[in-house]
């Protein structure tokens, strides 16, 4: 019986050590569960609208002006940032009376800048028999949102 009395505390101690070891899991440092959330893409925007008589090889207006002769071609160059491949620009030309002279839409074409976020889109209107003298307005939309306008004068 004396042997049994000494064994009970030892058995209880062994049981406590075993339970403590089972409950404790030493798996090393805790895994990093922090989620990295990418910032939302920048909103598309128009950063420049130029009107003029000629375009350069980069589709930008190389001869900016707001005064034209009746037989001139009227160019507008639109620089956009962050416009996706499905983005569309629309240019609507109106005469001072409100009459629509031309309305054209086209996809925004990437221009190959280093960051891949800038695009230059060109629109033009021409009237071989000559524009009536007066004020013309070109209104621009990016994906059906108005983004700007420019007025030009046709003079003799």
C-alpha positions as a printed NumPy array, in Angstrom:
array([[  0.   ,   0.   ,   0.   ],
       [  2.884,   2.27 ,   0.711],
       [  3.958,   1.868,  -2.905],
       [  0.514,   2.869,  -4.152],
       [  0.503,   6.108,  -2.149],
       [  3.778,   7.193,  -3.725],
       [  2.615,   6.327,  -7.214],
       [ -0.555,   8.433,  -7.152],
       [  1.196,  11.823,  -6.927],
       [  3.593,  10.727,  -9.647],
       [  0.73 ,   9.613, -11.878],
       [ -1.121,  12.868, -11.253],
       [  2.01 ,  14.854, -12.051],
       [  2.569,  12.859, -15.261],
       [ -1.05 ,  13.455, -16.237],
       [ -0.71 ,  17.223, -15.662],
       [  2.478,  17.358, -17.739],
       [  0.817,  15.397, -20.552],
       [ -2.251,  17.649, -20.548],
       [ -0.119,  20.764, -20.539],
       [  1.935,  19.451, -23.462],
       [ -1.178,  18.561, -25.462],
       [ -2.741,  21.948, -24.969],
       [  0.407,  23.825, -25.926],
       [  1.324,  23.802, -29.577],
       [  4.653,  25.308, -30.375],
       [  4.272,  25.84 , -34.122],
       [  6.8  ,  28.613, -34.344],
       [  5.956,  32.215, -35.065],
       [  2.354,  33.011, -35.916],
       [  1.596,  33.236, -39.622],
       [  1.115,  36.761, -40.985],
       [ -2.547,  37.047, -41.868],
       [ -2.406,  40.703, -42.861],
       [ -4.144,  41.213, -46.199],
       [ -2.455,  43.505, -48.654],
       [ -5.119,  45.396, -50.538],
       [ -4.058,  47.046, -53.76 ],
       [ -5.156,  50.638, -54.13 ],
       [ -8.068,  51.126, -56.508],
       [ -7.058,  52.079, -60.048],
       [ -6.891,  55.783, -60.699],
       [-10.006,  57.216, -62.284],
       [ -9.807,  57.969, -65.996],
       [ -9.424,  61.657, -66.735],
       [ -8.76 ,  64.12 , -69.517],
       [ -5.57 ,  66.082, -68.857],
       [ -5.373,  68.199, -72.022],
       [ -7.578,  69.356, -74.878],
       [ -5.869,  71.147, -77.753],
       [ -7.362,  72.63 , -80.934],
       [ -5.442,  73.701, -83.978],
       [ -4.627,  73.397, -87.658],
       [ -2.062,  70.566, -87.729],
       [ -1.112,  67.387, -85.899],
       [  2.323,  66.09 , -85.031],
       [  3.334,  62.427, -85.319],
       [  2.26 ,  61.921, -81.696],
       [ -1.362,  62.927, -82.575],
       [ -1.007,  66.136, -80.578],
       [ -1.877,  69.481, -82.13 ],
       [  1.351,  71.018, -83.393],
       [ -0.14 ,  74.352, -84.507],
       [ -2.531,  75.422, -81.735],
       [ -5.012,  78.141, -82.5  ],
       [ -8.653,  78.968, -81.999],
       [ -8.983,  81.007, -85.213],
       [ -9.476,  79.221, -88.541],
       [-10.035,  80.096, -92.19 ],
       [-13.131,  78.675, -93.945],
       [-11.166,  75.925, -95.752],
       [ -9.043,  74.823, -92.771],
       [ -9.327,  71.406, -91.148],
       [-10.258,  71.775, -87.471],
       [ -8.305,  69.382, -85.233],
       [ -8.77 ,  68.53 , -81.58 ],
       [ -6.332,  66.389, -79.628],
       [ -7.413,  64.866, -76.314],
       [ -4.911,  63.528, -73.772],
       [ -6.324,  61.026, -71.296],
       [ -4.83 ,  59.312, -68.264],
       [ -5.821,  55.921, -66.858],
       [ -8.449,  55.188, -69.503],
       [ -8.97 ,  51.451, -69.891],
       [ -9.131,  49.575, -73.166],
       [-12.914,  49.89 , -73.337],
       [-12.942,  53.672, -72.805],
       [-14.548,  55.778, -75.54 ],
       [-14.147,  59.437, -76.342],
       [-16.835,  61.361, -78.176],
       [-16.406,  64.728, -79.897],
       [-19.457,  66.727, -80.959],
       [-18.958,  69.85 , -83.067],
       [-21.748,  72.438, -83.158],
       [-22.197,  75.742, -84.959],
       [-23.21 ,  78.887, -83.037],
       [-26.881,  78.212, -83.86 ],
       [-26.725,  74.874, -82.035],
       [-26.702,  72.884, -85.282],
       [-24.611,  69.711, -84.925],
       [-21.864,  69.761, -87.551],
       [-20.27 ,  66.408, -86.665],
       [-20.327,  63.815, -83.911],
       [-17.722,  61.07 , -83.711],
       [-16.845,  58.468, -81.081],
       [-13.757,  56.314, -80.955],
       [-11.923,  53.995, -78.608],
       [ -9.099,  55.512, -76.599],
       [ -5.901,  54.132, -78.122],
       [ -2.836,  53.663, -75.912],
       [  0.027,  55.898, -77.014],
       [  2.83 ,  53.715, -75.704],
       [  4.062,  55.946, -72.87 ],
       [  6.397,  54.303, -70.381],
       [  3.773,  54.03 , -67.643],
       [  1.096,  52.781, -70.052],
       [ -1.497,  55.144, -68.598],
       [ -1.564,  58.014, -71.108],
       [ -3.418,  58.101, -74.42 ],
       [ -3.766,  60.733, -77.131],
       [ -6.877,  60.682, -79.304],
       [ -7.382,  62.901, -82.337],
       [-10.582,  64.165, -83.938],
       [-10.939,  66.422, -86.949],
       [-13.601,  67.926, -89.162],
       [-13.192,  69.282, -92.662],
       [-15.578,  70.95 , -95.078],
       [-14.127,  71.059, -98.62 ],
       [-16.469,  73.833, -99.779],
       [-15.614,  75.913, -96.685],
       [-16.964,  76.489, -93.18 ],
       [-19.5  ,  79.263, -92.666],
       [-17.979,  82.161, -90.726],
       [-18.873,  82.034, -87.017],
       [-18.258,  80.308, -83.715],
       [-17.976,  76.54 , -83.374],
       [-17.838,  74.498, -80.175],
       [-16.395,  71.023, -79.748],
       [-17.742,  69.191, -76.706],
       [-15.938,  66.107, -75.426],
       [-17.164,  63.116, -73.424],
       [-15.213,  60.254, -71.9  ],
       [-17.516,  57.265, -71.49 ],
       [-20.619,  59.502, -71.641],
       [-19.295,  61.939, -69.021],
       [-18.665,  65.505, -70.201],
       [-14.951,  66.281, -69.834],
       [-14.551,  69.646, -71.532],
       [-15.183,  71.836, -74.518],
       [-13.381,  74.38 , -76.682],
       [-14.654,  77.207, -78.871],
       [-13.094,  78.178, -82.17 ],
       [-13.768,  80.98 , -84.651],
       [-13.947,  80.693, -88.408],
       [-13.076,  84.026, -90.03 ],
       [-12.399,  85.201, -93.583]])
